[in-house]
Amino acid sequence: MIAAIKPTGSNTRGLLAYLYGPGRHDEHLDPHLVTGFAMLGMPDPGRDENATLTELGRHLDEPVRLRNSEFGKPVTDHVWHCPVRAAPEDRHLSDTEWTDIAQRIVSAAGIAPDGDDLACRWIAVRHADDHIHILATTVREDGRRPKLHDSGIRVGDECRRIEKDYGLRRLKRGDRTAERRPTQAEMHKAERLGWEQTSRQWLQDRIRAAIPHATSAEELLAYLEADDILVKPRRSPSGDLLGYAVGRPGDLNKDGELIYHPGGKIAPDLTLPKLKARLESSAPEEHSTARRNRPTTPWHQATEALDTLRPETAITSADEDARTQAHISALGELIEATAQAAPADHRAQLRAASAAYARAQRSQVRAEDRAAHALRTAARDIAHTATGPDGSALAALTAALLWAAILAARWHEAKGHAHQADAARQAVQHLQSAADAALASTLTALEARRPGEGTRRTLANDVRAAVPEHAERILTDPGWPALATVLADAEASGHKPHQLLQEAAAQRELTTARQPARVLITRIQHTARNPAPNRRAEAARLRSAAARGVGQQPFVAHPPTTPARMPNRPRR
């Protein structure tokens, strides 16, 4: 059940005309009162042919008129409107049930608390099977204004209780991170103008697409202007940027003036302070012993940045949560940048993933944006690259994005962030499709040059020794011949297959993987690009890093431990 509070100005009679009228598309049927502040003597134009909308409007506005006659400054924002709608799959509720629901809503909102004889005047009108409209005038009988601060949160909580009491579809509790729903007026305007999205939805997509291209708020606004978005910055006398609003070309009000939307009205995480925190955060100090691989493309660098993410769903400190939230937010920027720069035949699923993931980027946890500098740098590098990825690089990156989104969903779920967990899971579905498509051509090429039977038997023994708990699933996976090719190629380059298998399995757990061989292919192809490590130098680096506490942060993987030495391999 959804209750959407909509302050609508001062025209009580005008709103009544809509509620009792035929609707914009003749969808209103049998409009009538189901309840109100005092049903005895209440005029109901839907049931009484002698009652008029003007009479009902005056009845509701009486406390407003009395207050305005006593005080010099008139009240002009007194109309409170709250449609309350059941889910499409819910049963049809009776008028008696809607009466109880309406009374609970106005009590929770503070319009008419239980037992308050001097509360605001209100009515509930029903003109459809699945919803009612509550209209109230926000001046009490004693002339005071009601306390409506946080009324939306209280009403939402009451709706969750109503759903439970009436056996209706159970929705998730709101957390103030949702973007504003499009209004009926916005949706009708978009339909009238032939737009697929309302202006705020269209602007949100453009801003999110621009974020990976900018390193400051000023750069972001300049990028938007270059993309034909109308930008209205708000500056201090010294020229410092204090805020901004953006407009869609052709979106005009009734006076022919362009409509501008402040960033915070488009989405909660698009306010200027939050954008500046994300875009202008400095890089954390990098340890001097950090491992240096050979020069890579932006696509490989992005995969390496994602390699540091790990599952972290246990109870953590506020600082660790802040760093995790930063990585989750930056992951959305990397998905968006990848969607923009990927080959055309791979963009649809990546763009869908980016759109679905937007809600997962923000929660009530305040992000320590500096912690995610590496991911944001990777996103900017991809956004600015002029060359697309080769097949294996795209497959590795989409697989890494998929795993990172799975980790984000798990963390949100562990923290009780229901809406964000759902958004991340929706993104996972699109990323899974993108990863499958990216790997398809690579699989075909690898399977075409599968190693001989003897080599495959030897490599199968490596699999059983390195990841015994997953060995049978890997060896019976249709992708096993391609994985055998990858392992044989890596061994020819000086790598040890069992070590690569162990490291890949530690990086991405295989229990939940649908096709574990495919997961290992992308992980091992990416790792085997680098020269085989010098074991003695790597051990020294890890000891030094451990002594200084490097890498001990949430959502960041510790370097994999060195696997045990395997027996000598038979000659082939």
C-alpha positions as CSV (number, residue, x, y, z in Angstrom):
1,M,0.0,0.0,0.0
2,I,1.3,3.4,-1.0
3,A,0.3,6.7,0.5
4,A,1.8,9.7,-1.3
5,I,1.4,13.0,0.5
6,K,1.0,15.9,-2.0
7,P,0.8,19.5,-0.7
8,T,-1.4,21.2,-3.4
9,G,-1.8,24.9,-2.4
10,S,-5.0,26.5,-1.4
11,N,-7.7,25.5,-3.9
12,T,-9.9,23.1,-1.9
13,R,-12.7,23.4,-4.4
14,G,-10.5,22.7,-7.4
15,L,-9.2,19.4,-5.8
16,L,-12.7,18.4,-5.0
17,A,-13.7,19.0,-8.6
18,Y,-11.0,16.5,-9.7
19,L,-11.9,13.9,-7.1
20,Y,-15.6,14.0,-7.9
21,G,-15.1,14.5,-11.7
22,P,-14.8,11.9,-14.4
23,G,-11.0,12.0,-14.3
24,R,-8.5,12.9,-17.0
25,H,-9.3,9.7,-18.9
26,D,-12.8,8.9,-17.7
27,E,-11.4,6.5,-15.1
28,H,-13.3,7.8,-12.1
29,L,-16.3,5.6,-11.2
30,D,-18.9,6.3,-8.5
31,P,-17.1,9.0,-6.6
32,H,-18.3,9.2,-3.0
33,L,-17.3,9.9,0.6
34,V,-16.2,6.9,2.6
35,T,-15.4,8.8,5.8
36,G,-14.4,12.2,7.2
37,F,-13.8,14.2,10.3
38,A,-17.5,14.4,11.1
39,M,-19.8,12.3,8.8
40,L,-23.0,13.6,10.4
41,G,-24.3,16.4,8.3
42,M,-21.3,16.2,5.8
43,P,-22.5,17.1,2.3
44,D,-21.6,14.3,-0.2
45,P,-22.0,15.4,-3.9
46,G,-21.5,11.8,-4.9
47,R,-24.6,10.6,-3.0
48,D,-26.7,13.6,-2.5
49,E,-27.9,15.4,-5.6
50,N,-28.6,18.5,-3.6
51,A,-25.0,18.7,-2.2
52,T,-22.5,20.8,-4.1
53,L,-18.7,20.8,-4.3
54,T,-18.7,24.5,-3.3
55,E,-20.7,23.6,-0.2
56,L,-18.3,20.8,0.7
57,G,-15.3,23.0,0.1
58,R,-16.6,25.7,2.4
59,H,-17.3,23.1,5.1
60,L,-13.7,22.0,4.9
61,D,-12.2,25.5,4.7
62,E,-14.2,27.0,7.7
63,P,-11.2,26.9,10.1
64,V,-9.0,28.5,7.5
65,R,-11.4,31.3,7.0
66,L,-11.7,31.9,10.7
67,R,-7.9,32.0,11.1
68,N,-7.4,34.3,8.2
69,S,-10.0,36.8,9.6
70,E,-8.2,36.9,12.9
71,F,-4.6,37.2,11.6
72,G,-3.2,39.7,9.2
73,K,-1.2,37.1,7.1
74,P,-3.6,34.7,5.3
75,V,-2.9,31.0,5.1
76,T,-2.4,30.0,1.5
77,D,-0.9,26.5,1.6
78,H,-3.6,24.7,3.6
79,V,-4.7,21.9,1.2
80,W,-3.2,18.5,2.1
81,H,-3.8,15.7,-0.4
82,C,-2.9,12.0,0.1
83,P,-3.9,9.3,-2.4
84,V,-3.7,5.9,-0.7
85,R,-3.5,3.0,-3.2
86,A,-3.5,-0.8,-2.7
87,A,-1.2,-3.0,-4.9
88,P,-2.7,-4.4,-8.2
89,E,-2.7,-7.9,-6.8
90,D,-4.4,-7.0,-3.5
91,R,-8.1,-7.9,-3.0
92,H,-10.7,-5.1,-3.3
93,L,-11.3,-3.5,0.0
94,S,-14.8,-2.5,1.2
95,D,-15.8,1.0,2.1
96,T,-15.8,0.0,5.8
97,E,-12.2,-1.2,5.4
98,W,-11.1,2.0,3.6
99,T,-12.8,4.0,6.4
100,D,-10.5,2.3,9.0
101,I,-7.4,2.8,6.8
102,A,-8.2,6.5,6.2
103,Q,-8.6,7.1,9.9
104,R,-5.3,5.4,10.6
105,I,-3.5,7.4,7.9
106,V,-4.7,10.8,9.2
107,S,-3.9,9.9,12.7
108,A,-0.3,8.8,11.8
109,A,0.2,12.0,9.7
110,G,-0.8,14.3,12.5
111,I,-3.8,15.6,10.6
112,A,-6.3,14.1,13.1
113,P,-4.6,12.3,16.0
114,D,-6.8,9.8,17.9
115,G,-8.8,11.6,20.6
116,D,-8.1,15.1,19.4
117,D,-11.4,16.9,19.1
118,L,-9.8,20.0,17.7
119,A,-8.0,18.4,14.8
120,C,-8.0,19.4,11.2
121,R,-11.0,18.8,9.0
122,W,-10.6,16.0,6.4
123,I,-12.5,13.6,4.1
124,A,-11.7,10.5,2.2
125,V,-13.2,10.1,-1.3
126,R,-13.3,6.8,-3.2
127,H,-13.7,6.8,-7.0
128,A,-12.0,3.5,-7.9
129,D,-11.7,0.0,-6.5
130,D,-8.1,0.1,-5.6
131,H,-7.6,3.5,-3.9
132,I,-9.0,6.5,-2.0
133,H,-8.0,10.2,-1.8
134,I,-7.7,11.9,1.6
135,L,-8.2,15.7,1.5
136,A,-7.5,17.8,4.5
137,T,-7.2,21.5,5.3
138,T,-4.2,22.1,7.6
139,V,-5.7,24.6,10.1
140,R,-7.0,23.0,13.3
141,E,-10.3,24.0,14.9
142,D,-8.4,26.0,17.5
143,G,-6.6,28.0,14.7
144,R,-3.2,26.3,15.1
145,R,-1.3,24.5,12.4
146,P,-0.8,20.7,12.8
147,K,2.7,19.3,13.3
148,L,3.3,17.5,10.0
149,H,7.1,17.2,10.1
150,D,8.2,13.7,9.1
151,S,4.6,12.9,8.4
152,G,5.6,10.9,5.3
153,I,7.8,8.6,7.4
154,R,5.0,8.0,10.0
155,V,2.4,7.4,7.3
156,G,4.7,4.9,5.5
157,D,5.2,3.0,8.8
158,E,1.5,2.9,9.3
159,C,1.0,1.6,5.8
160,R,3.4,-1.3,6.6
161,R,1.2,-2.1,9.7
162,I,-2.0,-1.9,7.6
163,E,-0.6,-4.3,5.0
164,K,0.1,-6.8,7.8
165,D,-3.3,-6.4,9.5
166,Y,-5.3,-6.7,6.2
167,G,-3.2,-9.4,4.6
168,L,-2.1,-7.1,1.7
169,R,1.2,-7.1,-0.3
170,R,4.0,-6.2,2.1
171,L,6.2,-3.4,0.9
172,K,9.6,-2.4,2.3
173,R,10.0,0.4,4.8
174,G,11.1,3.7,3.4
175,D,14.5,5.2,4.3
176,R,14.5,8.6,2.7
177,T,16.9,7.6,-0.1
178,A,14.3,7.1,-2.8
179,E,14.0,9.6,-5.6
180,R,10.7,11.4,-5.9
181,R,8.1,9.6,-7.9
182,P,6.9,11.4,-11.1
183,T,3.7,13.3,-10.5
184,Q,0.6,12.7,-12.6
185,A,1.2,16.1,-14.2
186,E,4.7,15.2,-15.1
187,M,3.7,11.9,-16.6
188,H,0.8,13.4,-18.6
189,K,3.1,16.2,-19.9
190,A,5.7,13.6,-21.0
191,E,3.0,11.7,-22.8
192,R,1.6,14.8,-24.4
193,L,5.1,15.8,-25.7
194,G,6.0,12.3,-26.9
195,W,8.8,11.9,-24.3
196,E,9.6,8.4,-23.0
197,Q,10.7,9.9,-19.7
198,T,9.6,12.7,-17.5
199,S,12.0,15.6,-17.3
200,R,13.4,14.7,-13.8
201,Q,14.0,11.1,-15.0
202,W,15.7,12.3,-18.2
203,L,17.9,14.8,-16.3
204,Q,18.9,12.1,-13.7
205,D,20.1,9.8,-16.5
206,R,22.1,12.7,-18.0
207,I,23.7,13.7,-14.7
208,R,24.7,10.1,-13.8
209,A,26.1,9.6,-17.3
210,A,28.2,12.8,-16.9
211,I,29.7,11.9,-13.5
212,P,32.4,9.5,-14.7
213,H,33.7,12.3,-17.0
214,A,34.3,14.9,-14.3
215,T,36.8,15.5,-11.5
216,S,35.0,18.4,-9.9
217,A,31.5,19.9,-9.7
218,E,32.5,22.7,-12.0
219,E,33.6,20.2,-14.6
220,L,30.4,18.3,-14.2
221,L,28.3,21.4,-14.9
222,A,30.4,22.3,-17.9
223,Y,30.0,18.7,-19.3
224,L,26.2,19.0,-18.9
225,E,26.2,22.3,-20.7
226,A,28.2,20.8,-23.5
227,D,25.6,18.0,-23.7
228,D,22.8,20.6,-24.3
229,I,21.5,20.5,-20.7
230,L,20.4,23.9,-19.5
231,V,22.4,24.7,-16.3
232,K,21.6,27.4,-13.7
233,P,24.4,27.6,-11.1
234,R,24.0,29.4,-7.8
235,R,27.1,31.3,-6.7
236,S,28.2,33.4,-3.8
237,P,29.4,37.0,-4.3
238,S,33.0,35.6,-4.5
239,G,32.0,33.3,-7.3
240,D,32.0,30.0,-5.3
241,L,29.5,27.5,-6.5
242,L,26.7,27.1,-3.9
243,G,24.2,25.0,-5.7
244,Y,22.8,24.2,-9.2
245,A,19.6,23.5,-11.1
246,V,19.2,21.9,-14.5
247,G,16.5,22.1,-17.2
248,R,15.5,20.0,-20.1
249,P,15.2,21.8,-23.4
250,G,11.6,22.3,-24.3
251,D,10.3,21.8,-20.8
252,L,8.3,25.0,-20.2
253,N,5.7,26.1,-17.7
254,K,2.4,27.7,-18.5
255,D,4.1,31.1,-18.9
256,G,6.5,29.8,-21.5
257,E,9.5,29.8,-19.1
258,L,12.0,27.0,-18.8
259,I,11.5,24.7,-15.8
260,Y,14.7,24.1,-13.7
261,H,15.1,21.3,-11.2
262,P,17.6,21.5,-8.3
263,G,19.8,18.4,-8.1
264,G,18.5,17.4,-4.8
265,K,14.9,17.3,-6.2
266,I,16.1,14.9,-8.9
267,A,17.7,12.4,-6.6
268,P,19.0,12.6,-3.0
269,D,22.6,11.8,-4.0
270,L,22.7,14.5,-6.7
271,T,22.9,17.5,-4.4
272,L,25.9,19.8,-4.9
273,P,27.6,18.8,-1.5
274,K,27.3,15.1,-2.2
275,L,28.6,15.5,-5.8
276,K,31.6,17.5,-4.6
277,A,32.4,14.9,-2.0
278,R,32.4,12.2,-4.6
279,L,34.1,14.1,-7.4
280,E,36.7,16.1,-5.5
281,S,37.9,13.5,-2.9
282,S,41.7,13.1,-2.9
283,A,43.5,9.8,-3.4
284,P,44.5,7.8,-0.3
285,E,48.2,7.3,0.3
286,E,49.6,4.3,-1.6
287,H,52.0,2.0,0.0
288,S,55.5,2.0,-1.5
289,T,55.6,-1.7,-1.7
290,A,52.4,-2.1,-3.7
291,R,52.7,-4.7,-6.4
292,R,53.3,-3.2,-9.9
293,N,52.1,-5.2,-12.9
294,R,52.9,-4.5,-16.5
295,P,51.2,-1.5,-18.1
296,T,47.5,-2.2,-18.8
297,T,44.6,-0.7,-20.6
298,P,41.9,1.2,-18.6
299,W,39.7,-1.9,-18.9
300,H,42.3,-4.1,-17.2
301,Q,43.0,-1.4,-14.6
302,A,39.3,-1.3,-13.8
303,T,39.3,-5.0,-13.3
304,E,42.3,-4.8,-11.0
305,A,40.6,-2.0,-9.0
306,L,37.6,-4.4,-8.5
307,D,39.9,-7.2,-7.5
308,T,40.3,-5.6,-4.1
309,L,36.6,-6.0,-3.2
310,R,35.6,-8.8,-1.0
311,P,32.4,-9.9,0.9
312,E,32.0,-8.1,4.2
313,T,28.6,-8.8,5.8
314,A,29.6,-9.2,9.4
315,I,28.9,-6.5,12.0
316,T,31.4,-3.7,11.3
317,S,32.3,-0.3,12.7
318,A,30.9,2.9,11.4
319,D,34.2,3.8,9.7
320,E,34.3,0.4,7.9
321,D,30.7,0.9,6.8
322,A,31.5,4.3,5.5
323,R,34.3,2.9,3.4
324,T,32.1,0.1,2.1
325,Q,29.4,2.5,1.1
326,A,31.9,4.6,-0.8
327,H,33.0,1.5,-2.8
328,I,29.3,0.6,-3.5
329,S,28.6,4.2,-4.7
330,A,31.7,4.3,-6.9
331,L,30.8,0.9,-8.4
332,G,27.7,2.5,-10.0
333,E,29.9,5.1,-11.7
334,L,32.1,2.3,-13.1
335,I,29.1,0.4,-14.4
336,E,27.9,3.5,-16.1
337,A,31.3,4.3,-17.6
338,T,31.6,0.7,-18.9
339,A,28.1,0.9,-20.4
340,Q,29.1,4.1,-22.3
341,A,32.4,2.8,-23.7
342,A,31.6,-0.9,-24.3
343,P,31.0,-2.1,-27.9
344,A,27.5,-1.2,-29.2
345,D,26.2,-4.8,-29.1
346,H,26.9,-5.0,-25.3
347,R,25.5,-1.7,-24.2
348,A,21.9,-2.5,-23.6
349,Q,22.3,-4.8,-20.7
350,L,25.0,-2.7,-19.2
351,R,22.9,0.4,-19.4
352,A,20.0,-1.5,-17.8
353,A,22.3,-2.6,-15.0
354,S,23.5,1.0,-14.5
355,A,19.9,2.3,-14.2
356,A,18.8,-0.5,-11.9
357,Y,21.9,0.0,-9.6
358,A,21.3,3.7,-9.0
359,R,19.2,3.1,-5.8
360,A,21.9,0.8,-4.5
361,Q,24.5,3.6,-4.6
362,R,22.9,5.6,-1.8
363,S,21.8,4.6,1.7
364,Q,21.6,6.2,5.2
365,V,25.3,5.2,5.7
366,R,27.5,8.3,5.0
367,A,30.2,7.3,2.5
368,E,33.9,8.1,3.1
369,D,34.4,8.9,-0.6
370,R,38.2,9.1,-0.4
371,A,38.3,5.3,0.1
372,A,36.9,4.7,-3.3
373,H,39.3,6.9,-5.3
374,A,40.8,3.9,-7.2
375,L,37.3,2.8,-8.5
376,R,36.4,6.4,-9.5
377,T,39.7,6.8,-11.3
378,A,39.1,3.6,-13.2
379,A,35.6,4.8,-14.2
380,R,37.1,8.1,-15.5
381,D,39.8,6.4,-17.4
382,I,37.3,4.2,-19.2
383,A,35.0,7.2,-19.8
384,H,37.9,9.0,-21.5
385,T,39.5,6.1,-23.4
386,A,39.3,6.2,-27.1
387,T,39.8,2.5,-27.7
388,G,37.4,-0.3,-26.8
389,P,38.3,-3.5,-25.0
390,D,39.3,-6.7,-26.6
391,G,37.1,-9.7,-25.9
392,S,38.9,-11.1,-22.9
393,A,39.3,-7.6,-21.3
394,L,35.5,-7.0,-21.6
395,A,34.7,-10.4,-20.3
396,A,37.0,-10.0,-17.3
397,L,35.6,-6.6,-16.4
398,T,31.9,-7.5,-16.7
399,A,32.5,-10.6,-14.6
400,A,34.2,-8.5,-12.0
401,L,31.4,-6.0,-12.1
402,L,28.9,-8.8,-11.6
403,W,30.8,-10.1,-8.6
404,A,31.1,-6.6,-7.1
405,A,27.3,-6.1,-7.5
406,I,26.7,-9.4,-5.8
407,L,28.8,-8.3,-2.9
408,A,27.0,-5.0,-2.7
409,A,23.6,-6.8,-2.6
410,R,24.9,-9.0,0.3
411,W,26.2,-6.0,2.3
412,H,23.0,-4.1,1.9
413,E,20.9,-7.1,2.9
414,A,23.1,-7.7,6.0
415,K,22.6,-4.0,6.9
416,G,18.8,-4.1,6.5
417,H,18.9,-1.9,3.4
418,A,16.0,-3.6,1.7
419,H,15.5,-1.2,-1.2
420,Q,19.2,-1.0,-2.0
421,A,19.6,-4.8,-1.8
422,D,16.7,-5.2,-4.3
423,A,18.3,-2.6,-6.7
424,A,21.7,-4.4,-6.6
425,R,20.0,-7.8,-7.3
426,Q,18.2,-6.3,-10.3
427,A,21.6,-5.0,-11.5
428,V,23.1,-8.4,-11.0
429,Q,20.6,-10.0,-13.4
430,H,21.5,-7.5,-16.2
431,L,25.2,-7.9,-15.5
432,Q,24.9,-11.7,-15.6
433,S,23.5,-11.3,-19.1
434,A,26.2,-8.9,-20.1
435,A,28.9,-11.2,-18.7
436,D,27.5,-14.2,-20.6
437,A,27.4,-12.2,-23.9
438,A,31.0,-10.8,-23.4
439,L,32.4,-14.3,-22.8
440,A,30.6,-16.0,-25.7
441,S,33.1,-15.3,-28.4
442,T,36.1,-15.9,-26.1
443,L,34.7,-19.3,-25.2
444,T,34.3,-20.3,-28.8
445,A,37.9,-19.4,-29.6
446,L,39.2,-21.2,-26.5
447,E,37.2,-24.4,-27.1
448,A,38.5,-24.5,-30.7
449,R,42.0,-25.0,-29.5
450,R,41.5,-27.2,-26.4
451,P,44.6,-29.1,-25.3
452,G,45.1,-32.8,-25.8
453,E,43.5,-35.5,-23.7
454,G,46.6,-36.1,-21.6
455,T,47.1,-32.4,-20.8
456,R,43.4,-32.1,-19.8
457,R,43.8,-35.1,-17.4
458,T,46.8,-33.4,-15.8
459,L,45.0,-30.1,-15.5
460,A,42.0,-31.9,-14.1
461,N,44.3,-33.2,-11.3
462,D,45.3,-29.6,-10.7
463,V,41.7,-28.7,-10.3
464,R,41.0,-31.5,-7.8
465,A,44.0,-30.6,-5.8
466,A,43.5,-26.8,-5.8
467,V,39.7,-26.6,-5.3
468,P,38.6,-30.1,-4.2
469,E,35.2,-29.0,-3.0
470,H,34.2,-27.6,-6.4
471,A,36.2,-29.9,-8.7
472,E,33.4,-32.0,-10.0
473,R,31.2,-29.0,-10.8
474,I,34.1,-27.4,-12.7
475,L,35.1,-30.6,-14.6
476,T,31.5,-31.3,-15.7
477,D,30.8,-27.6,-16.6
478,P,30.4,-27.2,-20.4
479,G,33.1,-24.5,-20.1
480,W,35.8,-26.9,-18.8
481,P,37.5,-27.4,-22.2
482,A,37.9,-23.7,-22.6
483,L,39.2,-23.4,-19.0
484,A,41.7,-26.2,-19.8
485,T,43.0,-24.0,-22.7
486,V,43.4,-21.0,-20.4
487,L,45.3,-23.0,-17.8
488,A,47.6,-24.5,-20.5
489,D,48.3,-21.1,-21.9
490,A,49.1,-19.7,-18.4
491,E,51.4,-22.6,-17.7
492,A,53.2,-22.0,-21.0
493,S,53.8,-18.4,-19.7
494,G,55.4,-19.6,-16.5
495,H,52.4,-19.6,-14.2
496,K,51.5,-22.5,-12.0
497,P,47.9,-23.7,-12.8
498,H,47.1,-24.9,-9.3
499,Q,48.2,-21.5,-7.9
500,L,46.1,-19.6,-10.4
501,L,43.1,-21.8,-9.5
502,Q,43.5,-21.2,-5.8
503,E,43.9,-17.5,-6.2
504,A,40.8,-17.2,-8.5
505,A,38.7,-19.3,-6.1
506,A,39.7,-17.1,-3.2
507,Q,38.9,-14.0,-5.1
508,R,35.4,-15.1,-6.1
509,E,33.7,-17.9,-4.1
510,L,32.3,-20.6,-6.4
511,T,29.5,-22.0,-4.3
512,T,26.9,-19.6,-5.7
513,A,28.4,-19.6,-9.3
514,R,26.0,-21.0,-11.9
515,Q,28.9,-22.0,-14.1
516,P,32.2,-22.1,-12.1
517,A,34.4,-22.9,-15.1
518,R,33.3,-19.6,-16.8
519,V,34.0,-17.7,-13.6
520,L,37.5,-19.1,-13.4
521,I,38.2,-18.4,-17.1
522,T,37.8,-14.7,-16.8
523,R,39.6,-14.5,-13.4
524,I,42.6,-16.6,-14.6
525,Q,42.8,-14.9,-18.0
526,H,43.1,-11.5,-16.3
527,T,45.6,-12.7,-13.7
528,A,47.8,-14.6,-16.2
529,R,48.3,-11.5,-18.3
530,N,51.0,-10.4,-15.8
531,P,54.4,-12.0,-15.5
532,A,54.6,-15.0,-13.2
533,P,55.4,-13.6,-9.7
534,N,58.7,-13.8,-8.1
535,R,57.7,-15.8,-5.0
536,R,60.5,-14.5,-2.8
537,A,59.8,-10.8,-3.7
538,E,56.1,-11.3,-3.3
539,A,56.5,-12.8,0.2
540,A,58.7,-9.9,1.3
541,R,56.1,-7.4,0.0
542,L,53.3,-9.2,1.9
543,R,55.3,-9.2,5.1
544,S,56.0,-5.5,4.8
545,A,52.4,-4.7,4.1
546,A,51.2,-6.8,7.0
547,A,53.6,-5.1,9.4
548,R,52.2,-1.6,8.4
549,G,48.5,-2.7,8.3
550,V,48.1,-2.1,4.6
551,G,44.9,-3.6,3.1
552,Q,43.0,-4.1,6.3
553,Q,39.8,-2.3,5.4
554,P,36.2,-3.5,4.8
555,F,35.0,-4.6,1.4
556,V,38.8,-4.9,0.4
557,A,40.4,-8.2,-0.1
558,H,43.6,-9.2,1.7
559,P,46.3,-10.5,-0.7
560,P,45.8,-14.3,-1.2
561,T,48.1,-16.5,0.8
562,T,50.7,-18.4,-1.0
563,P,49.4,-21.9,-1.7
564,A,51.2,-25.0,-0.6
565,R,53.8,-26.5,-3.0
566,M,52.4,-29.1,-5.3
567,P,54.2,-32.3,-6.3
568,N,56.3,-32.3,-9.4
569,R,54.1,-32.4,-12.6
570,P,54.5,-35.2,-15.1
571,R,56.1,-34.3,-18.4
572,R,53.7,-34.0,-21.3
